[in-house]
Amino acid sequence: MERMGVRELREQLGRRVDAAHFRDDVTVVEKSGEPRAVLVPYSWWMETTGGETPAAD
């Protein structure tokens, strides 16, 4: 699991998406040093949620 700030993630998004897909890496996204989101492999998401997609706000 890797932690990175929003600014760093913007610069590395493609690499982090590939890392999630090909290596099952998880990335915790922080803003002002506080965890705000998690980038997880799609396969993990599907297994965990049963394919449910959250409703858009």
C-alpha positions in Angstrom: 0.0 0.0 0.0 1.3 3.4 -0.9 0.2 6.8 0.4 0.5 9.9 -1.7 -0.8 13.4 -1.9 -3.3 14.6 -4.5 -0.6 16.7 -6.3 1.7 13.7 -6.5 -1.1 11.4 -7.7 -2.0 13.8 -10.5 1.6 13.4 -11.8 1.5 9.6 -11.4 -2.1 8.7 -12.0 -1.5 6.4 -15.1 1.3 4.6 -13.2 -0.8 4.1 -10.1 -3.8 2.8 -12.1 -1.5 0.3 -13.9 0.0 -0.7 -10.5 -3.6 -1.3 -9.2 -4.5 -3.4 -12.2 -1.3 -5.4 -12.8 0.1 -5.7 -9.3 -3.0 -5.3 -7.1 -1.4 -2.3 -5.4 -3.6 0.0 -3.2 -3.0 3.7 -3.1 -4.3 5.9 -0.2 -4.8 9.4 -1.5 -4.2 12.2 1.1 -5.1 15.9 1.1 -3.3 18.1 3.6 -1.8 14.9 5.1 -5.3 13.4 5.8 -6.5 10.2 4.1 -9.4 11.1 1.7 -9.7 8.3 -0.9 -8.4 4.9 -1.9 -7.5 3.7 -5.3 -8.0 -0.1 -5.4 -7.9 -2.7 -8.2 -11.1 -3.0 -10.1 -11.2 -6.8 -9.5 -11.1 -6.1 -5.7 -13.9 -3.6 -6.1 -16.1 -6.1 -8.0 -15.5 -8.9 -5.5 -16.1 -6.7 -2.5 -19.2 -4.9 -3.8 -20.7 -7.7 -5.9 -20.6 -5.3 -8.9 -22.6 -2.6 -7.2 -21.8 1.0 -8.3 -22.5 3.8 -5.9 -25.1 6.3 -7.0 -23.8 9.6 -8.3 -24.4 12.6 -6.2 
